Every structure is written in structure tokens, then in C-alpha cells.
């Protein structure tokens, strides 16, 4: 019999680390185990990163199942604090993400979906990118490997690199900036990456409309942009809450995708089966979650 798993203490977990990984999950014990295994395979610094798993499963929590519980123990054995929580009753995706954010006081927070495996080195690359770019968020779009042989060259034109530090912007539906999302479907980003032939250890920052599945935020900037506090204005059946938060952060502090991506989608069936509202539509409509763009360009040189 597997011994009981200590969920940990919220007060003990809230420590000023460089990074916490925040994982919302529901009805996916097998996928959660794979996601945690990817984290256990990272080689991030001596101090380690923390992990929060918040479960909203209909039955028992996924983290209590043997495979996931073992990965929790592996993470702790390797020096990573892990906090295991339940958040019931469900009040929607945005509220769940807001709850996770409240559990952390780290410098950066990585929102990682419960059906994404990260290859070794992914977290270090994302941290290097956000520290060098000094923006509100960076992310790795997820690859769907079942589409590896489905090459869609018409989408590749949406890949545009930032020539320097990212600038604040606010993509809107119907614009070329909004259409950048097409580069993140299927395995398109893998095909773009292969064409770039980047030397080992190098990465590129590129322009995005939003990124799903694996997004690293500067926590204070996410907070300043409102975080996910718009949740109380939404129907609990909403989706697109991550898009809404990213648009708000991007309009103030900019954001970027990072190539190559080390995030792989498990292609499991969705657990969001009742979708009544697009969160980003509501936030854009009332403007309360999106502020004016901040000018981060360098000052003009004299003469």
C-alpha cells in the first residue's frame, strides 16, 4: 500500500524563491504524473523551485494516485518544496489560477497545464529569457507530436522574431497580430524551429498573441496587471482566462514566445466541457483588465 502523502503547509511553502511552478488540475491523475515527471527531470539551480498543485477533481485528488504521488516524492527528494491543495467548489478557471497565484511569493511563477511534459533544460531557458528580455512574461507553446508529419507552411509567416527587447502591444481580433496564434497549432512551431537550425544552447524571442500551456510570468508584473482577479466578473463556465491575463500583461510590460520550445502536449481529452464565455472577450470589452501600454524604449540620445 502507498503511504499517505503529506500535502504540505501553505504558510511554510510561501518563501521568497526565484521560481514557483503553478499547476491547476482536474480529473487527470495519469497526465499529472507525466507533468510532474517532466519537472523532476529539470536541472534548475541548487536552491530549486517550488511546485503548487491545486486539484479540482470530481473524486479524490489526482496527486494522491500512486504515480503522481511518487513524482511528488521525487521532487521533494530532489529539494523542491511541493504544496498539494484542493480548491472546491469550482468557481471557474480564472478563480483557480488566482488561487494558485496567491500561494506564491516567488520572483517568477510558471503556469504549467496538467497535460504538458517539459524536456530537461526548459525551465532554465525560460528563466534566462525573461531575465534578459526584462518583460512581463515569456512562454513555450506546446507541441502536438501526432502532427509531426503535418507540415503547414502557410502558418510559418506568422513567426516574427523580436529584433531587440519586446515592446508592449495589445493584439486585437481581426488583426495580423492576433493571427500569430496560428503558429502554435499542431506541430507548426517544431517545423519553424527545425528551419532555424539554432546551435545548442541558443534561443530566440518571437512575437505572440498569446501562449497556452506553459507561461512564465514576472509575478509582480502579473499582479500589477490585475492577475486573474477578473474571475468574479465571469460566468464559471468561461475559458480563455490565460489569454485575458496575458493581454493585460502584454499591454503594460510586453511578452514573448521562446524558441525552441521544450513543452510537449499530451493530447489528452479536455476536461473543460462546458464553455459559456470567452474571458478575454469580457476583459477587452470593459477595458478594466487592460491598461495603457508602457513605453519601454530607450531614451533618445543627445545630439
N, C-alpha and C positions, 0 to 999 in steps of 0.2 A: 504494500500500500504506500502511495506517495504521502509523505508527511505534510501537515498543514503549512501553508505558505504565509509568512508574515507580510501583511500589506504595507507595513512601514507607517511612519508618523508624518503627517503634513507639516507640522511645526519643525521637525528635525530635517525634513527634506529642503525647506526653504533656506538655502545657503547661497552666498554670492559666488557661484561658479561662473566660468566663462560661458557654458552652454548647458541647456536642458532640452531634451527631446520630448515632445508632447504628442501622445498617441491616443486619439479617440477611437473606440472600437465598439462593435455591436455584432453579436451572433457570428463571429469569425474566429473561433479558437485555433484552427489549423493555420489560417493565414497570419494571425497574430504571432504564432510561434515562429513562422518564417521571417516576419518583420523583425522580431526581437533577435533572431539568429543573425540577421544582417548587421544589427547594431553591435552584437557581441563580437563580430569579426572586424570591427573598426580598430584602428591603431592610434586613436587620439591620445595626446599628451599624458603625462604622468598623473595629473590631477583628475583626469577622467571627466566624463559628462554625466549628468543626471538624466533619468528617464521617468516620465509620468505616464501611466496607462490608466485611462478612465473608461470604464466599461458600462454600456447600457444594454446589455444582452437581455433577452426575454426570460432566459433561465438563469443558471449560475454564470458567474463571470468567466470570460474566456481565459483570463490569466490563471485561473485555478486548474485548468486542464493540464494533464501531465507534461505535454510537450512545451507548452508556453511557460508553465511553472519552472521547468528545467532551465529554459533560457533566461528567466528572471534570476535564477540562482547563479547561472554562469556570469551574467552581467555583474551581479553583486560580488561574486568571487573575483572578478577582474577589476574591482574598485569603483564600479559605477553605482551610485545610490539609485534605488528604484522605489517609487511610490505607486501603490496599486489602489485605485479608488473605484467606487460605484457612483453614478450620477443618475438617480431616478427620483421622480418620474421624468421621462424625456420631455424637454421643452424646445427641441429643435437643435439643428446642427450648430448654429451660431452660439447658442447658450452653452452648448457643450464645449466649444472652443474657448469661450470666455472663461468658463470654469477652469479649464486647463491652464490658461494664461495666469490666472490668479494663484496657481500653485507654484509659480516660479518667480524667483528674483534674480535669475541669471542675466548675464550681459546679452546673450543671444538665446533665442528659442527656435527650435526646428520643429515645425508641424509636419509630422510624418503619418500618412494614412496607414491603416492596419492591413493593407494588401500590397505593400511595397517592400521589395528587398533591395538593400544598398550594398553595392560591391565595396570591398575594402578600399580605403582612401577617400571615399566620397565626402565624409564629414570634414576631414582636414582641407580638402579642396574648396568646399563651400565656405569654411571659415576664412581661408586665405583670400577668397574672392571678396567677401563682404568687408573685410578689414582693408583691403587695398582699394576697393571701389568707394568705400565710405557712403553707402546708400542705405535705403530703408529695408530692402530685402534682396536676396538672391535665391535662386531655386534650380532644382534639377527636374525637368519634365520627365515623366515616366515613359519607358519603352514597352511596347507590346510585342514581344518576340514572336508571337504567332503570325505577325505581319512582316517578318523579316524579308520575305521574298516579294512583298507587295510594294514595289517602288513607285512613288508618286512624284515625279519630277516637277509637276506643276505647283506643288506646295513649297518647293525649295526657295522660291523667290521671296518668300516671307521671312527668310533668315537674313537678318541685317545686324552686323556687329556694331557695338558702341566704339567709336574711334578714340574715346577717352572716358573719363568718369561719366556715368549715366546722369541724365538731366531729368528733372521732374516733368511728367506729362500725364495726360488723362485721356486714354483711349476711349472712344465712343462708338457705339454700334453704327455700322454703315460706313466706317472709315477704314483706310488701309491699315491703320494701327490696330484696329480691332481684329482684322483678319490675320494678324500674326499668330493667332491661336491655332491655325491650321497646321503649323509646323510641328505641333505637339501631338497630333493624332497618329495612331498606328505605330509604325517604326520610322516615321519620317526623320526624326532627329538623329537616329542611328545612321541613316543614309547621308545626311548632311555632315555628320561627324567623320564618316569614312572618307568623304571627298576632301576634307580639310587636311588630312594626314598630319595631325598635330604630333610633335615629338613628345615622348613620355614626360609627364610632369607639367606640361603646358596646358593652359586653359584659355578660353575666350569668353568675353561677356557679350551678350546679344540682347536686342530689344524684344520686349514681350508685351502682350496684352494682359496676360495673367499666366500663372503656372499652377497646375494641380498636382497634389500628392506629396510633394517634398519641397517645402519652402522654409528658408532660414531668415528670420527677422531680427533686426535690432530691436530688442524688447521695448526700450524706452521710446523709440520712434513709432513702433506699433501702438503703444499706449497713447502717445501724443495724437495719433491719427484717429483715436477712438476705439482701437482694438475691435472687439466683436460686441461692443455694448449696444449696438443697434438691434440686438436679438429681440428685445422686448417689443419692438415695433412690427415684428414679423409674425405671420402665421407659423405655427410649429412645423408645418409640413414643407417649409422652404428648402431650397437648395441654392448653390452659388454664393454661400456666405464667405468662402475663401476669396472669391473674385471681388466681392464688395470690400473686404478688408485690404486687399492688395491695391485696388484702385485708389483708396483713401491714402495709403502709404505712398504710392507712386506719385500722387499729385503733390505731395509735400517733399519727399525725400528720395524719390526715384527708386527704380528696381531693375533687375536684370536677370536673364537666364544665364546659366553657366554651361559651357560646352567643354569637354564631354560631360554627359550625364551618367552618373552611376546608379540611377534609380530604375528598377525594373518592376513593371506592373504584374501582379499575379493573375490578372484577368479573371478574377472570381466574380460571380454574380453580385450585383449591387444589393446593399441592404437598405437603400433609400428607395422605397417602392411607392411612397405617396408624396408626390411633388406638387405642391399647390401654389408656390410663389417663387420667383427668382429674387433672391436677396439683393443682388446688385442693381436690379431694376428699381427696387424700392429706395435704395440708398441714393442712386443717381437722381431719382425723381424729386426727392425732397431736399437734396443737397446737404443734408445735415451731417453725412459721414464723409464728405469730400471737401477738403479745404482748398485754398488757393495754392498754386504751385509756388515753391520756394526757389528763388534764383540762387543756384549754387555755382554759377560760372565765376571764374577768377576775375578780380578787378582789372580794369583797363590799365595798361602800362603807360606811364607818363611819356610825353614827347611823341 
